[in-house]
Amino acid sequence: MIPDIVTAVVVGLLTIAIVLAVAGVVRARTAGDAVVAGDLFFFAFIGFVAVFGLIFSIEAVIDVILVATVLGFLSVLSLARLLQGGQR
């Protein structure tokens, strides 16, 4: 279904994104920097789930991805509000 070279390139790029995200969390100077890097790590992991779901033709992956992305988005909003001290 998906050519092998495309899969290899996508997995390679997602791996680079995860490595950079982990480095960003480790080197973060502020809590906001760590949150952004953690968000990158989360969505790169969701990308891995999507790619492997396509490779193995698992139909339930789309539902898992939709729920996880909504939860990830809401968690970033909550952390942003927490970092601002609860102000809007």
URMO-V354707 format. One record per residue. N is the residue number from 0. SS is DSSP state (H for helix, E for strand, C for the rest). OMEGA is omega in whole degrees, -180 to 180 (none if undefined). Layout:
BEGIN
n: (N,N)
ss: (SS,SS)
omega: (OMEGA,OMEGA)
END
This chain:
BEGIN
n: (0,1,2,3,4,5,6,7,8,9,10,11,12,13,14,15,16,17,18,19,20,21,22,23,24,25,26,27,28,29,30,31,32,33,34,35,36,37,38,39,40,41,42,43,44,45,46,47,48,49,50,51,52,53,54,55,56,57,58,59,60,61,62,63,64,65,66,67,68,69,70,71,72,73,74,75,76,77,78,79,80,81,82,83,84,85,86,87)
ss: (C,C,C,H,H,H,H,H,H,H,H,H,H,H,H,H,H,H,H,H,H,H,H,H,H,H,C,C,C,C,H,H,H,H,H,H,H,H,H,H,H,H,H,H,H,H,H,H,H,H,H,H,H,H,H,C,C,C,C,C,H,H,H,H,H,H,H,H,H,H,H,H,H,H,H,H,H,H,H,H,H,H,H,C,C,C,C,C)
omega: (178,179,-176,-179,178,178,-180,180,-179,179,177,179,177,177,178,179,180,178,178,178,178,177,178,178,-179,-175,-176,179,179,178,178,177,179,179,180,179,176,177,176,178,-179,-177,172,176,176,175,175,179,-180,-179,-179,174,177,-179,-175,177,178,-174,-177,-177,-180,178,179,-180,180,180,-178,180,176,178,178,178,180,179,177,176,180,179,177,179,177,-180,178,179,178,180,177,none)
END
